[in-house]
Amino acid sequence: MEIEQIINQIYTIPETSGLKLQQVIEEITLPKGHILFEANKIGRSVYFIKKGIVRAYLFQHDTEVTFWFGREGDTIISMKNYVENKPGYENIELLEDCILYRIKNRDLQKLFTEDIHIANWGRRFAETELIKVEERLISRQFSMAADRYKELLTNSPDLIQRVQLFHIASYLGITQVSLSRIRSEIR
């Protein structure tokens, strides 16, 4: 997915503002397994996924708990880093070789003060990320694991093909054995 598409799926801005934003965005390639954000450290950039898939996880009782997957077109951000400039709580790992767009937080903040359209884009960006978090929280709290798996199949069928099942089980908050049982019941 090209950066123009990603920018405009968040919020459409005038072409001149889009060009200003694109001037401070760089394309980078990183290998599978790379840790993009590390818990208890401050990240200094926001990323958008051109190609590849990532996951966010944290440790709970020495176990990795996956709570988010990102793929083409998605934003990779540690909101605590971004909003408060404080260390985040999550680790973000690349599950495939990835091509990413990177913008440094300081460059983005500078553009917010210089261009009202980019500032409005940034507000919409933050609002959209908040809604995504809220939807994940509600789903996790109020849906059964089988229903969450069916939703994953409906909304993100490619994840099942691209992500190892133990990550999917962790994301759903269940064991691999439970996931196998749910998968056999759905077939």
N, C-alpha and C positions, 0 to 999 in steps of 0.2 A: 504494500500500500504506500503510495507516495505521500510526502509530507503535506502537500496542498490539501489532499483528501482528508488527512487526519485533522489538520487545523480546521477545515470547514465542517467536519462532522461534529466538532465540539461547538462551534459558533462561527457563522459566516462573517467575515470582516472584509472591508474594502481591499482591493488588490494592492494598493500602496502599503497598507498596514501589514498585509500578508507577506509582502516582499521584505519589509523591515524585520519581521519575525524570522523569516527564512534565512536572512543574512547571518543570524547568530546561531543557527542550528547546523550541527555537523553530523554527517553520516559516519557511523563506526560499525565495525564487525568484531564480534566477540565469540569465543568458543563455548560450546556446551559445557556446563559445569561451572562456568564463571559466576562468582558471587558479585552481583551488581551493587547491592546494598547489604551492609552487615549490621546486625543488631548492636546497639550501644555505640554506634559511630555515626558521625554526621556525613550525609551524602550532600554533594554540592550541585547536583544536576537533576533535571527531569528528563525522562526518556520516552520515546514513542516507538512502538514496534513496527518496523517495516516488514520484517520476515522473522519468524521464529515463535517460540513459546517460552514462557517463564512462569515461575511460581513464587509466591510469598509464603514464608513459613516462620514459625517461632518454635522454641524448645519448651516443652512442658514435661517435667519429670524425666529429663534426658531423652525424650521422644520428640521427633520433628512432627509438628502439626501444620499441615498445609491449609491455608485459609483463602487463597486466591490464585487463580490462573490468569495470565494475560497472553494474548496472541495478536496477530496482525491487526493494526489499527488501535490497539489499546495503549494506554499511558502507564508508565512505570514510575511510581512516585512513593516516597515516604512522606506522608502528610505532616508528620511531626517535624521532620527535617525542613520541609518546604515552608510550613506556616510559622513554626517557632524557632527554626534554626537550632534545634536540639537533636541529640541522638535519637534515632528511631528504635523501635522495638523489634522490627522484622528483618529477616534475611530474604533477599530476593536472588534466586538462582536461575540461570539460563538452562532450560531443559533441552534445547536444541542450539546448534550454531545460530547466532542471531545477527541480523542487520538492524541497527537501532539508529534513531535520530536522537541527538543529545543537545540539550540547551542548558547552559549553566544558570543556576538560580539567580545569580547576581545580574546576568544579562537580561533575564526575563523581568526581574524587578525594575531594572532601569527602563525597559520598554514600557512597563506599566505606567511609569511617571511621565513618559514622553508622548504616549499615544493613547487617547481615550478608547479607541476601538480595540486595541490590544488589551487595555485594562478591562474592558467589558468581556473580551474573550477569556481572560484569566479568571474573572468572577464566574463566568458560565462554566469554565473548566472545573473550578473548585466545587461548584454546586453539583455538577454531574458526578464527580468523584464521590461526594457525600451521599448522593442518592444510591449509587452502586453499593457503597458500604452498608447503607441502611437496608437495602434489599437482601444482601447476603446475611445480615444479622437476623432479619425477620425470618428468612427461609430456614436458617440454622436453628432458630429457637422454636419455630412453630410448625415445621414440616417433618414428617417421618423420613428416615433415610431412604426408603424405597421411592418416595415421592421426589426427594431431592435428586436421586439418580435418574428418574424418568425426566425430570426437568432438564438435567444435564444432557441427556440423550436428545431431547427436543431442541434445546437452545444452542448446544455446543457439541454436536455429534463427533466432530473432528477431534475433540479432546480425548475421547475414548481410544482413538487410534494412535494419538501422538504422545500420550502421557502414560507412564507406568501405572499399573493398577494400584500399587501400594500408595501412590500419591493421591489417586482418586479416592481410595478408601479413607485416607487421612482427611482429605477435603470434606468428605461426607460425614466425618466423625464416627466412623465405624472401622471394624477390623477387616482385613482382607477376606477372612472366612465369611463374614456377614455380607460383604460385597459379592462374593461368589454365589452365595445363596440368593441374593436379590437378583443377580444377573440370570441365574438359571430359572427363577420364577417368572421373569419378564419374557424370556424367549418363547 
